[in-house]
Amino acid sequence: MGKFERGSIEQFYHNVDTVGAGDEFKTRIDVLEQEETLAVVRVLEEGWGGTIDFTDVLLLLKIDGEWKCVAKAYNQNSNTIKK
């Protein structure tokens, strides 16, 4: 089983900035629920940094006419975790 991790948005940005997506990186975005000002989105990511697969769930709010991500939770898919 994977280990629960959490951290600051600054640490998340640092991780994204220091590990490139790579040439084989693929994504798929699924809108799971959408209302007038609320949406829940799933982002499937395959091959981040060449080896890691993620599933992200994002909560979006429409603020001043623009969709903004207000919360993110993710799972690093277990078949990519090195034991």
Gaussian input, Z-matrix of N, CA and C with variables (Angstrom, degrees):
# hf/3-21g

backbone

0 1
 N
 C     1     B1
 C     2     B2     1     A1
 N     3     B3     2     A2     1     D1
 C     4     B4     3     A3     2     D2
 C     5     B5     4     A4     3     D3
 N     6     B6     5     A5     4     D4
 C     7     B7     6     A6     5     D5
 C     8     B8     7     A7     6     D6
 N     9     B9     8     A8     7     D7
 C    10    B10     9     A9     8     D8
 C    11    B11    10    A10     9     D9
 N    12    B12    11    A11    10    D10
 C    13    B13    12    A12    11    D11
 C    14    B14    13    A13    12    D12
 N    15    B15    14    A14    13    D13
 C    16    B16    15    A15    14    D14
 C    17    B17    16    A16    15    D15
 N    18    B18    17    A17    16    D16
 C    19    B19    18    A18    17    D17
 C    20    B20    19    A19    18    D18
 N    21    B21    20    A20    19    D19
 C    22    B22    21    A21    20    D20
 C    23    B23    22    A22    21    D21
 N    24    B24    23    A23    22    D22
 C    25    B25    24    A24    23    D23
 C    26    B26    25    A25    24    D24
 N    27    B27    26    A26    25    D25
 C    28    B28    27    A27    26    D26
 C    29    B29    28    A28    27    D27
 N    30    B30    29    A29    28    D28
 C    31    B31    30    A30    29    D29
 C    32    B32    31    A31    30    D30
 N    33    B33    32    A32    31    D31
 C    34    B34    33    A33    32    D32
 C    35    B35    34    A34    33    D33
 N    36    B36    35    A35    34    D34
 C    37    B37    36    A36    35    D35
 C    38    B38    37    A37    36    D36
 N    39    B39    38    A38    37    D37
 C    40    B40    39    A39    38    D38
 C    41    B41    40    A40    39    D39
 N    42    B42    41    A41    40    D40
 C    43    B43    42    A42    41    D41
 C    44    B44    43    A43    42    D42
 N    45    B45    44    A44    43    D43
 C    46    B46    45    A45    44    D44
 C    47    B47    46    A46    45    D45
 N    48    B48    47    A47    46    D46
 C    49    B49    48    A48    47    D47
 C    50    B50    49    A49    48    D48
 N    51    B51    50    A50    49    D49
 C    52    B52    51    A51    50    D50
 C    53    B53    52    A52    51    D51
 N    54    B54    53    A53    52    D52
 C    55    B55    54    A54    53    D53
 C    56    B56    55    A55    54    D54
 N    57    B57    56    A56    55    D55
 C    58    B58    57    A57    56    D56
 C    59    B59    58    A58    57    D57
 N    60    B60    59    A59    58    D58
 C    61    B61    60    A60    59    D59
 C    62    B62    61    A61    60    D60
 N    63    B63    62    A62    61    D61
 C    64    B64    63    A63    62    D62
 C    65    B65    64    A64    63    D63
 N    66    B66    65    A65    64    D64
 C    67    B67    66    A66    65    D65
 C    68    B68    67    A67    66    D66
 N    69    B69    68    A68    67    D67
 C    70    B70    69    A69    68    D68
 C    71    B71    70    A70    69    D69
 N    72    B72    71    A71    70    D70
 C    73    B73    72    A72    71    D71
 C    74    B74    73    A73    72    D72
 N    75    B75    74    A74    73    D73
 C    76    B76    75    A75    74    D74
 C    77    B77    76    A76    75    D75
 N    78    B78    77    A77    76    D76
 C    79    B79    78    A78    77    D77
 C    80    B80    79    A79    78    D78
 N    81    B81    80    A80    79    D79
 C    82    B82    81    A81    80    D80
 C    83    B83    82    A82    81    D81
 N    84    B84    83    A83    82    D82
 C    85    B85    84    A84    83    D83
 C    86    B86    85    A85    84    D84
 N    87    B87    86    A86    85    D85
 C    88    B88    87    A87    86    D86
 C    89    B89    88    A88    87    D87
 N    90    B90    89    A89    88    D88
 C    91    B91    90    A90    89    D89
 C    92    B92    91    A91    90    D90
 N    93    B93    92    A92    91    D91
 C    94    B94    93    A93    92    D92
 C    95    B95    94    A94    93    D93
 N    96    B96    95    A95    94    D94
 C    97    B97    96    A96    95    D95
 C    98    B98    97    A97    96    D96
 N    99    B99    98    A98    97    D97
 C   100   B100    99    A99    98    D98
 C   101   B101   100   A100    99    D99
 N   102   B102   101   A101   100   D100
 C   103   B103   102   A102   101   D101
 C   104   B104   103   A103   102   D102
 N   105   B105   104   A104   103   D103
 C   106   B106   105   A105   104   D104
 C   107   B107   106   A106   105   D105
 N   108   B108   107   A107   106   D106
 C   109   B109   108   A108   107   D107
 C   110   B110   109   A109   108   D108
 N   111   B111   110   A110   109   D109
 C   112   B112   111   A111   110   D110
 C   113   B113   112   A112   111   D111
 N   114   B114   113   A113   112   D112
 C   115   B115   114   A114   113   D113
 C   116   B116   115   A115   114   D114
 N   117   B117   116   A116   115   D115
 C   118   B118   117   A117   116   D116
 C   119   B119   118   A118   117   D117
 N   120   B120   119   A119   118   D118
 C   121   B121   120   A120   119   D119
 C   122   B122   121   A121   120   D120
 N   123   B123   122   A122   121   D121
 C   124   B124   123   A123   122   D122
 C   125   B125   124   A124   123   D123
 N   126   B126   125   A125   124   D124
 C   127   B127   126   A126   125   D125
 C   128   B128   127   A127   126   D126
 N   129   B129   128   A128   127   D127
 C   130   B130   129   A129   128   D128
 C   131   B131   130   A130   129   D129
 N   132   B132   131   A131   130   D130
 C   133   B133   132   A132   131   D131
 C   134   B134   133   A133   132   D132
 N   135   B135   134   A134   133   D133
 C   136   B136   135   A135   134   D134
 C   137   B137   136   A136   135   D135
 N   138   B138   137   A137   136   D136
 C   139   B139   138   A138   137   D137
 C   140   B140   139   A139   138   D138
 N   141   B141   140   A140   139   D139
 C   142   B142   141   A141   140   D140
 C   143   B143   142   A142   141   D141
 N   144   B144   143   A143   142   D142
 C   145   B145   144   A144   143   D143
 C   146   B146   145   A145   144   D144
 N   147   B147   146   A146   145   D145
 C   148   B148   147   A147   146   D146
 C   149   B149   148   A148   147   D147
 N   150   B150   149   A149   148   D148
 C   151   B151   150   A150   149   D149
 C   152   B152   151   A151   150   D150
 N   153   B153   152   A152   151   D151
 C   154   B154   153   A153   152   D152
 C   155   B155   154   A154   153   D153
 N   156   B156   155   A155   154   D154
 C   157   B157   156   A156   155   D155
 C   158   B158   157   A157   156   D156
 N   159   B159   158   A158   157   D157
 C   160   B160   159   A159   158   D158
 C   161   B161   160   A160   159   D159
 N   162   B162   161   A161   160   D160
 C   163   B163   162   A162   161   D161
 C   164   B164   163   A163   162   D162
 N   165   B165   164   A164   163   D163
 C   166   B166   165   A165   164   D164
 C   167   B167   166   A166   165   D165
 N   168   B168   167   A167   166   D166
 C   169   B169   168   A168   167   D167
 C   170   B170   169   A169   168   D168
 N   171   B171   170   A170   169   D169
 C   172   B172   171   A171   170   D170
 C   173   B173   172   A172   171   D171
 N   174   B174   173   A173   172   D172
 C   175   B175   174   A174   173   D173
 C   176   B176   175   A175   174   D174
 N   177   B177   176   A176   175   D175
 C   178   B178   177   A177   176   D176
 C   179   B179   178   A178   177   D177
 N   180   B180   179   A179   178   D178
 C   181   B181   180   A180   179   D179
 C   182   B182   181   A181   180   D180
 N   183   B183   182   A182   181   D181
 C   184   B184   183   A183   182   D182
 C   185   B185   184   A184   183   D183
 N   186   B186   185   A185   184   D184
 C   187   B187   186   A186   185   D185
 C   188   B188   187   A187   186   D186
 N   189   B189   188   A188   187   D187
 C   190   B190   189   A189   188   D188
 C   191   B191   190   A190   189   D189
 N   192   B192   191   A191   190   D190
 C   193   B193   192   A192   191   D191
 C   194   B194   193   A193   192   D192
 N   195   B195   194   A194   193   D193
 C   196   B196   195   A195   194   D194
 C   197   B197   196   A196   195   D195
 N   198   B198   197   A197   196   D196
 C   199   B199   198   A198   197   D197
 C   200   B200   199   A199   198   D198
 N   201   B201   200   A200   199   D199
 C   202   B202   201   A201   200   D200
 C   203   B203   202   A202   201   D201
 N   204   B204   203   A203   202   D202
 C   205   B205   204   A204   203   D203
 C   206   B206   205   A205   204   D204
 N   207   B207   206   A206   205   D205
 C   208   B208   207   A207   206   D206
 C   209   B209   208   A208   207   D207
 N   210   B210   209   A209   208   D208
 C   211   B211   210   A210   209   D209
 C   212   B212   211   A211   210   D210
 N   213   B213   212   A212   211   D211
 C   214   B214   213   A213   212   D212
 C   215   B215   214   A214   213   D213
 N   216   B216   215   A215   214   D214
 C   217   B217   216   A216   215   D215
 C   218   B218   217   A217   216   D216
 N   219   B219   218   A218   217   D217
 C   220   B220   219   A219   218   D218
 C   221   B221   220   A220   219   D219
 N   222   B222   221   A221   220   D220
 C   223   B223   222   A222   221   D221
 C   224   B224   223   A223   222   D222
 N   225   B225   224   A224   223   D223
 C   226   B226   225   A225   224   D224
 C   227   B227   226   A226   225   D225
 N   228   B228   227   A227   226   D226
 C   229   B229   228   A228   227   D227
 C   230   B230   229   A229   228   D228
 N   231   B231   230   A230   229   D229
 C   232   B232   231   A231   230   D230
 C   233   B233   232   A232   231   D231
 N   234   B234   233   A233   232   D232
 C   235   B235   234   A234   233   D233
 C   236   B236   235   A235   234   D234
 N   237   B237   236   A236   235   D235
 C   238   B238   237   A237   236   D236
 C   239   B239   238   A238   237   D237
 N   240   B240   239   A239   238   D238
 C   241   B241   240   A240   239   D239
 C   242   B242   241   A241   240   D240
 N   243   B243   242   A242   241   D241
 C   244   B244   243   A243   242   D242
 C   245   B245   244   A244   243   D243
 N   246   B246   245   A245   244   D244
 C   247   B247   246   A246   245   D245
 C   248   B248   247   A247   246   D246

   B1=1.4340
   B2=1.5193
   B3=1.3128
   B4=1.4481
   B5=1.5209
   B6=1.2983
   B7=1.4578
   B8=1.5243
   B9=1.3232
   B10=1.4586
   B11=1.5158
   B12=1.3113
   B13=1.4599
   B14=1.5076
   B15=1.3167
   B16=1.4575
   B17=1.5159
   B18=1.3034
   B19=1.4553
   B20=1.5145
   B21=1.3004
   B22=1.4624
   B23=1.5209
   B24=1.3115
   B25=1.4589
   B26=1.5282
   B27=1.3174
   B28=1.4626
   B29=1.5241
   B30=1.3273
   B31=1.4649
   B32=1.5246
   B33=1.3195
   B34=1.4602
   B35=1.5265
   B36=1.3260
   B37=1.4678
   B38=1.5271
   B39=1.3301
   B40=1.4646
   B41=1.5329
   B42=1.3287
   B43=1.4681
   B44=1.5242
   B45=1.3047
   B46=1.4705
   B47=1.5239
   B48=1.3277
   B49=1.4660
   B50=1.5252
   B51=1.3344
   B52=1.4643
   B53=1.5206
   B54=1.3282
   B55=1.4668
   B56=1.5228
   B57=1.3061
   B58=1.4581
   B59=1.5196
   B60=1.3222
   B61=1.4662
   B62=1.5235
   B63=1.3235
   B64=1.4594
   B65=1.5145
   B66=1.3130
   B67=1.4641
   B68=1.5189
   B69=1.3275
   B70=1.4627
   B71=1.5215
   B72=1.3300
   B73=1.4634
   B74=1.5255
   B75=1.3531
   B76=1.4619
   B77=1.5198
   B78=1.3342
   B79=1.4625
   B80=1.5199
   B81=1.3244
   B82=1.4569
   B83=1.5179
   B84=1.3333
   B85=1.4616
   B86=1.5176
   B87=1.3380
   B88=1.4575
   B89=1.5276
   B90=1.3263
   B91=1.4608
   B92=1.5217
   B93=1.3260
   B94=1.4586
   B95=1.5226
   B96=1.3259
   B97=1.4652
   B98=1.5148
   B99=1.3367
   B100=1.4565
   B101=1.5166
   B102=1.3042
   B103=1.4573
   B104=1.5283
   B105=1.3078
   B106=1.4670
   B107=1.5316
   B108=1.3275
   B109=1.4700
   B110=1.5240
   B111=1.3262
   B112=1.4614
   B113=1.5218
   B114=1.3376
   B115=1.4585
   B116=1.5236
   B117=1.3300
   B118=1.4569
   B119=1.5217
   B120=1.3292
   B121=1.4554
   B122=1.5194
   B123=1.3371
   B124=1.4689
   B125=1.5252
   B126=1.3273
   B127=1.4640
   B128=1.5203
   B129=1.3279
   B130=1.4630
   B131=1.5164
   B132=1.3238
   B133=1.4594
   B134=1.5242
   B135=1.3085
   B136=1.4617
   B137=1.5203
   B138=1.3135
   B139=1.4590
   B140=1.5129
   B141=1.3403
   B142=1.4635
   B143=1.5253
   B144=1.2954
   B145=1.4542
   B146=1.5146
   B147=1.3306
   B148=1.4512
   B149=1.5196
   B150=1.3497
   B151=1.4654
   B152=1.5221
   B153=1.3178
   B154=1.4654
   B155=1.5272
   B156=1.3257
   B157=1.4619
   B158=1.5281
   B159=1.3317
   B160=1.4609
   B161=1.5176
   B162=1.3119
   B163=1.4532
   B164=1.5191
   B165=1.3274
   B166=1.4636
   B167=1.5145
   B168=1.3163
   B169=1.4579
   B170=1.5197
   B171=1.3349
   B172=1.4588
   B173=1.5187
   B174=1.3252
   B175=1.4536
   B176=1.5195
   B177=1.3222
   B178=1.4594
   B179=1.5217
   B180=1.3305
   B181=1.4505
   B182=1.5202
   B183=1.3234
   B184=1.4538
   B185=1.5263
   B186=1.3315
   B187=1.4600
   B188=1.5227
   B189=1.3259
   B190=1.4648
   B191=1.5313
   B192=1.3395
   B193=1.4552
   B194=1.5185
   B195=1.3380
   B196=1.4664
   B197=1.5277
   B198=1.3535
   B199=1.4644
   B200=1.5187
   B201=1.3331
   B202=1.4678
   B203=1.5214
   B204=1.3315
   B205=1.4601
   B206=1.5296
   B207=1.3401
   B208=1.4598
   B209=1.5255
   B210=1.3463
   B211=1.4620
   B212=1.5240
   B213=1.3333
   B214=1.4627
   B215=1.5208
   B216=1.3296
   B217=1.4607
   B218=1.5217
   B219=1.3291
   B220=1.4561
   B221=1.5214
   B222=1.3220
   B223=1.4481
   B224=1.5261
   B225=1.3285
   B226=1.4648
   B227=1.5079
   B228=1.3215
   B229=1.4549
   B230=1.5256
   B231=1.3239
   B232=1.4666
   B233=1.5184
   B234=1.3330
   B235=1.4556
   B236=1.5237
   B237=1.3361
   B238=1.4660
   B239=1.5184
   B240=1.3045
   B241=1.4589
   B242=1.5261
   B243=1.3171
   B244=1.4675
   B245=1.5121
   B246=1.3243
   B247=1.4764
   B248=1.5085
   A1=109.95
   A2=115.83
   A3=121.24
   A4=112.57
   A5=115.33
   A6=122.27
   A7=108.74
   A8=117.31
   A9=121.98
   A10=109.90
   A11=116.34
   A12=121.37
   A13=109.22
   A14=116.18
   A15=121.95
   A16=107.29
   A17=115.21
   A18=118.37
   A19=111.16
   A20=114.01
   A21=120.70
   A22=110.17
   A23=115.79
   A24=120.68
   A25=109.79
   A26=117.26
   A27=120.37
   A28=111.11
   A29=117.40
   A30=120.74
   A31=110.50
   A32=116.87
   A33=120.49
   A34=110.47
   A35=116.95
   A36=120.62
   A37=111.26
   A38=116.68
   A39=120.47
   A40=110.29
   A41=116.63
   A42=120.26
   A43=111.07
   A44=117.27
   A45=121.13
   A46=110.56
   A47=116.49
   A48=120.63
   A49=113.34
   A50=118.07
   A51=119.99
   A52=113.96
   A53=118.30
   A54=121.69
   A55=106.92
   A56=116.69
   A57=120.17
   A58=111.89
   A59=115.69
   A60=120.73
   A61=111.42
   A62=117.59
   A63=120.87
   A64=112.10
   A65=115.75
   A66=122.11
   A67=113.61
   A68=118.27
   A69=122.05
   A70=113.31
   A71=117.25
   A72=121.88
   A73=110.78
   A74=115.87
   A75=122.15
   A76=109.35
   A77=115.93
   A78=120.46
   A79=110.40
   A80=114.28
   A81=121.89
   A82=107.02
   A83=116.64
   A84=121.77
   A85=108.57
   A86=116.19
   A87=122.87
   A88=108.76
   A89=116.63
   A90=121.12
   A91=107.00
   A92=116.66
   A93=121.52
   A94=112.06
   A95=116.48
   A96=122.11
   A97=108.01
   A98=116.32
   A99=119.30
   A100=108.94
   A101=115.24
   A102=123.78
   A103=106.91
   A104=117.23
   A105=119.75
   A106=113.06
   A107=116.30
   A108=119.48
   A109=112.84
   A110=117.33
   A111=121.68
   A112=109.13
   A113=116.11
   A114=120.14
   A115=109.53
   A116=115.28
   A117=122.62
   A118=106.28
   A119=115.91
   A120=122.21
   A121=109.38
   A122=115.91
   A123=121.68
   A124=107.87
   A125=115.66
   A126=120.97
   A127=107.51
   A128=116.40
   A129=121.76
   A130=107.49
   A131=116.93
   A132=122.63
   A133=108.45
   A134=115.90
   A135=121.16
   A136=109.83
   A137=116.40
   A138=121.48
   A139=115.95
   A140=117.92
   A141=119.54
   A142=108.97
   A143=117.20
   A144=121.09
   A145=112.56
   A146=116.39
   A147=121.69
   A148=115.12
   A149=118.59
   A150=118.60
   A151=116.07
   A152=119.82
   A153=120.71
   A154=110.70
   A155=116.27
   A156=122.68
   A157=108.88
   A158=115.56
   A159=121.95
   A160=110.27
   A161=115.04
   A162=122.53
   A163=106.36
   A164=116.35
   A165=122.26
   A166=109.20
   A167=116.87
   A168=122.58
   A169=106.23
   A170=115.17
   A171=121.60
   A172=110.54
   A173=116.23
   A174=122.98
   A175=106.91
   A176=116.18
   A177=121.07
   A178=110.32
   A179=116.01
   A180=122.85
   A181=108.48
   A182=116.33
   A183=120.93
   A184=107.09
   A185=114.82
   A186=121.66
   A187=107.67
   A188=117.03
   A189=122.22
   A190=111.29
   A191=116.67
   A192=121.69
   A193=115.89
   A194=118.40
   A195=121.63
   A196=109.92
   A197=115.22
   A198=120.29
   A199=109.60
   A200=116.34
   A201=123.34
   A202=109.28
   A203=115.96
   A204=120.66
   A205=108.09
   A206=116.42
   A207=120.29
   A208=112.55
   A209=117.24
   A210=120.10
   A211=109.23
   A212=114.82
   A213=121.34
   A214=108.56
   A215=115.17
   A216=121.70
   A217=106.03
   A218=116.51
   A219=118.11
   A220=111.00
   A221=113.82
   A222=122.14
   A223=107.84
   A224=116.46
   A225=119.70
   A226=105.05
   A227=116.24
   A228=120.68
   A229=110.96
   A230=115.63
   A231=121.95
   A232=113.38
   A233=118.94
   A234=118.74
   A235=112.39
   A236=117.66
   A237=120.08
   A238=112.46
   A239=117.75
   A240=120.59
   A241=108.72
   A242=115.52
   A243=119.90
   A244=109.22
   A245=116.17
   A246=120.39
   A247=110.49
   D1=144.19
   D2=-179.82
   D3=-71.10
   D4=164.31
   D5=-179.03
   D6=-98.17
   D7=133.92
   D8=177.00
   D9=-67.73
   D10=129.38
   D11=177.95
   D12=-128.20
   D13=151.02
   D14=172.37
   D15=-152.44
   D16=161.48
   D17=-179.80
   D18=-174.17
   D19=-178.53
   D20=-177.74
   D21=-77.47
   D22=161.46
   D23=175.95
   D24=-64.38
   D25=-31.52
   D26=177.85
   D27=-63.50
   D28=-41.01
   D29=178.00
   D30=-66.19
   D31=-39.69
   D32=177.03
   D33=-60.52
   D34=-47.73
   D35=178.62
   D36=-60.76
   D37=-40.04
   D38=177.77
   D39=-60.71
   D40=-44.82
   D41=179.73
   D42=-61.84
   D43=-44.19
   D44=179.66
   D45=-64.46
   D46=-40.62
   D47=-177.40
   D48=-71.62
   D49=-25.92
   D50=-174.75
   D51=-99.85
   D52=-11.61
   D53=176.60
   D54=-120.37
   D55=106.61
   D56=-179.48
   D57=-67.64
   D58=153.18
   D59=-178.96
   D60=-63.40
   D61=-38.34
   D62=-179.70
   D63=94.90
   D64=163.21
   D65=-175.87
   D66=-70.05
   D67=-28.17
   D68=-175.62
   D69=-97.66
   D70=7.48
   D71=-177.05
   D72=-66.39
   D73=132.15
   D74=179.82
   D75=-130.31
   D76=149.28
   D77=176.25
   D78=-136.23
   D79=157.23
   D80=170.76
   D81=-141.57
   D82=134.38
   D83=-179.41
   D84=-113.80
   D85=126.03
   D86=177.38
   D87=-118.07
   D88=125.52
   D89=173.80
   D90=-84.69
   D91=112.51
   D92=-176.03
   D93=-85.89
   D94=-33.19
   D95=-178.86
   D96=-155.30
   D97=137.70
   D98=175.84
   D99=-144.77
   D100=129.86
   D101=173.28
   D102=-119.69
   D103=-167.34
   D104=-177.53
   D105=-59.98
   D106=-43.32
   D107=-175.05
   D108=-130.24
   D109=14.70
   D110=-175.75
   D111=-139.35
   D112=137.06
   D113=175.79
   D114=-145.13
   D115=148.15
   D116=172.61
   D117=-119.96
   D118=126.26
   D119=-173.34
   D120=-125.99
   D121=140.52
   D122=173.26
   D123=-110.34
   D124=131.41
   D125=177.44
   D126=-117.31
   D127=117.59
   D128=175.94
   D129=-94.83
   D130=124.69
   D131=-177.73
   D132=-121.32
   D133=130.36
   D134=-177.14
   D135=-125.73
   D136=125.09
   D137=173.91
   D138=82.60
   D139=28.46
   D140=176.69
   D141=-61.66
   D142=129.32
   D143=-177.13
   D144=65.05
   D145=15.23
   D146=179.12
   D147=88.96
   D148=-11.22
   D149=-173.78
   D150=-141.66
   D151=-15.43
   D152=-168.30
   D153=-109.01
   D154=134.84
   D155=175.78
   D156=-110.32
   D157=137.80
   D158=-179.80
   D159=-128.73
   D160=154.11
   D161=163.80
   D162=-122.79
   D163=119.78
   D164=177.63
   D165=-105.38
   D166=144.52
   D167=169.56
   D168=-121.39
   D169=123.49
   D170=-176.53
   D171=-115.52
   D172=140.48
   D173=171.95
   D174=-105.84
   D175=122.42
   D176=-178.75
   D177=-116.97
   D178=143.46
   D179=173.10
   D180=-122.23
   D181=143.60
   D182=175.37
   D183=-89.68
   D184=112.04
   D185=-176.27
   D186=-120.28
   D187=123.32
   D188=-178.46
   D189=51.67
   D190=39.15
   D191=176.24
   D192=82.06
   D193=2.22
   D194=-179.64
   D195=-123.57
   D196=139.50
   D197=176.71
   D198=-75.18
   D199=128.33
   D200=179.29
   D201=-126.04
   D202=134.99
   D203=175.35
   D204=-78.92
   D205=122.70
   D206=-178.51
   D207=-110.57
   D208=-12.75
   D209=177.52
   D210=-157.00
   D211=146.89
   D212=179.37
   D213=-141.05
   D214=135.96
   D215=169.72
   D216=-132.75
   D217=147.53
   D218=-177.49
   D219=-142.82
   D220=160.52
   D221=173.65
   D222=-125.95
   D223=127.16
   D224=170.31
   D225=-84.64
   D226=112.63
   D227=-172.69
   D228=-55.93
   D229=134.84
   D230=-167.53
   D231=-63.57
   D232=-25.26
   D233=-178.36
   D234=-73.31
   D235=-6.13
   D236=178.46
   D237=-105.95
   D238=-5.72
   D239=-178.33
   D240=-80.22
   D241=122.85
   D242=178.52
   D243=-77.79
   D244=130.65
   D245=-177.25
   D246=-98.26

